[in-house]
Amino acid sequence: MPLTEQQKEYKKEYYENNKEKSKEYYEKNKEKIKEQKKKYRQEHKEQIKEYNKKYNEENREEKREYNKKYNEKNKEHIKEYYQTANGKKIKRISFWKSKGVISDDFDVLYEKYINTNECEICNVAIISGTGIIGKKHLDHCHISGKFRNILCGNCNVNVMRNK
């Protein structure tokens, strides 16, 4: 049930008057609060998922507009971030997901991708990047989305032709 204006005002005033006490309590009980939140999220996973889905649908335009403004305002910062190791990782994993790759642990998959320097079929040396010859490709089933191997572009194309 939504709060009345009077209740909202009371909560706001209460928060302002007790800000320091709240901070102290939080600092003293940080781990306990973290565990309580984790337990709550686990117990209410489906409700949270449903709420978020509904919220995102209802606020799609506002979120799109906010993101557009944020990205425009922070263009340089975002560009710099994607040059960092973590930014590159996030970008690569997002790309895989957009192509339908499914993995139980994308962090492990990314580490394997970064540390693989030879095609897992023909053993030719491969590097990161785009293109076919000598470039690193994440082979996956286009039906199930499951990851199969890290391959050179040539083997990846031939695997696709033979399926």
C-alpha positions, 0 to 999 in steps of 0.5 A: 500500500502506498504511503500517504504524503504525511507518512512520506514527510515523517519518514524524510524528517526521521531520516534527517534527524537520525542520519548519524545514528543510522550511519553508526549502526550500519558501520557496526553491523555491516556484515550482519546487514549484508547477510540479512540482505543476501538471505532476503534476496535468496528467499524472495528471488522470484518476487524480486525478479518479477518486480524488476521485470514489471518495473523495467517494462513500466519505466522503459522510456524513462530509463532509456532517456536517463541512460541516454543523458548519462552516456552523453554527459559521461562519454569520456569517462565511459570511453576511458573505462572500457580501456581498463582491464575490467571494462574490456572484460565486461565489454567482451562478456556482453558481446558474447551474451548478445551473440547467445553464448550461455555459460555457468560462469562467464568469469571462468570462461573469460579467463580461459579465453584470455589465457588460451593462445592456441587453437584447440583444434589445429594448435595454431597460435592465435591472438585476440581481435576480430577477423578470421585468420589467426584471430581468437574465436569463442566457438559455441552451439548456435542452437543451445548457446553452450560454449565449446572451444576457443578456436582460430577463425579458420577452424571456427568457420570450418566447424560451422560448415560441418554442422 
